[in-house]
Amino acid sequence: MPDKIQTTLRLTSENLSKITAISKKQKRSINSQIEFLVEQCISQYEAEFGKIVGEEFYE
């Protein structure tokens, strides 16, 4: 498992309520649901624009 970094995420109360509802329906924690969505977003981005590698992480 890759190292995980703890970070703070600010959401509107509406978005938090919606992500909570989605996570319950998907039987995931809120954190796991957000991580899943981020991974989906990255996969979609890389499918369209190519894999993100090396120094692109820090630009």
GROMACS elastic network, one bead per residue, 0.5 to 0.9 nm:
[ bonds ]
;  ai    aj funct       b0    kb
    1     4     6  0.85358   500
   11    14     6  0.79659   500
   11    15     6  0.60805   500
   11    16     6  0.59984   500
   12    15     6  0.52485   500
   12    16     6  0.62033   500
   12    17     6  0.85983   500
   13    16     6  0.50379   500
   13    17     6  0.60848   500
   13    18     6  0.85990   500
   14    17     6  0.51492   500
   14    18     6  0.62541   500
   14    19     6  0.86858   500
   15    18     6  0.50213   500
   15    19     6  0.60310   500
   15    20     6  0.83579   500
   16    19     6  0.51844   500
   16    20     6  0.59651   500
   16    21     6  0.85708   500
   16    30     6  0.88018   500
   17    20     6  0.50930   500
   17    21     6  0.62649   500
   17    22     6  0.87396   500
   18    21     6  0.51104   500
   18    22     6  0.62375   500
   18    23     6  0.85801   500
   19    22     6  0.50157   500
   19    23     6  0.59819   500
   19    24     6  0.85508   500
   19    30     6  0.68278   500
   19    33     6  0.75686   500
   19    34     6  0.77277   500
   20    23     6  0.51288   500
   20    24     6  0.62147   500
   20    25     6  0.87151   500
   20    29     6  0.81522   500
   20    30     6  0.59054   500
   20    33     6  0.85906   500
   21    24     6  0.52568   500
   21    25     6  0.63674   500
   21    26     6  0.86973   500
   21    30     6  0.89980   500
   22    25     6  0.51859   500
   22    26     6  0.61596   500
   22    27     6  0.85075   500
   22    28     6  0.85376   500
   22    30     6  0.85006   500
   22    33     6  0.78445   500
   23    26     6  0.50043   500
   23    27     6  0.58970   500
   23    29     6  0.59469   500
   23    30     6  0.55848   500
   23    31     6  0.86742   500
   23    32     6  0.79837   500
   23    33     6  0.55541   500
   23    34     6  0.84644   500
   24    28     6  0.61242   500
   24    29     6  0.72856   500
   24    30     6  0.80488   500
   25    28     6  0.78098   500
   26    29     6  0.87348   500
   26    33     6  0.79964   500
   27    33     6  0.89197   500
   28    31     6  0.79226   500
   28    32     6  0.58302   500
   28    33     6  0.58602   500
   29    32     6  0.50994   500
   29    33     6  0.61246   500
   29    34     6  0.86209   500
   30    33     6  0.50896   500
   30    34     6  0.62029   500
   30    35     6  0.85778   500
   31    34     6  0.52224   500
   31    35     6  0.61403   500
   31    36     6  0.85538   500
   32    35     6  0.50261   500
   32    36     6  0.60204   500
   32    37     6  0.86040   500
   33    36     6  0.50142   500
   33    37     6  0.62163   500
   33    38     6  0.86367   500
   34    37     6  0.50932   500
   34    38     6  0.61659   500
   34    39     6  0.86144   500
   35    38     6  0.51004   500
   35    39     6  0.61924   500
   35    40     6  0.86489   500
   36    39     6  0.51539   500
   36    40     6  0.62529   500
   36    41     6  0.86983   500
   37    40     6  0.50103   500
   37    41     6  0.61621   500
   37    42     6  0.86532   500
   38    41     6  0.50455   500
   38    42     6  0.62121   500
   38    43     6  0.86071   500
   39    42     6  0.51356   500
   39    43     6  0.61429   500
   39    44     6  0.86274   500
   40    43     6  0.50983   500
   40    44     6  0.61707   500
   40    45     6  0.85747   500
   41    44     6  0.51714   500
   41    45     6  0.61370   500
   41    46     6  0.86072   500
   42    45     6  0.50279   500
   42    46     6  0.60550   500
   42    47     6  0.84593   500
   42    52     6  0.88757   500
   43    46     6  0.51574   500
   43    47     6  0.60350   500
   43    48     6  0.86570   500
   43    51     6  0.85832   500
   44    47     6  0.50750   500
   44    48     6  0.63613   500
   44    49     6  0.86495   500
   45    48     6  0.52554   500
   45    49     6  0.59452   500
   45    50     6  0.74366   500
   45    51     6  0.82744   500
   45    52     6  0.89760   500
   46    49     6  0.50887   500
   46    52     6  0.66581   500
   47    50     6  0.57549   500
   47    51     6  0.73709   500
   48    51     6  0.89318   500
   49    52     6  0.84937   500
   52    55     6  0.87471   500
   52    56     6  0.62829   500
   52    57     6  0.70236   500
   53    56     6  0.58238   500
   53    57     6  0.67124   500
   54    57     6  0.62074   500
   54    58     6  0.83037   500
   55    58     6  0.55596   500
   55    59     6  0.67240   500
   56    59     6  0.52834   500
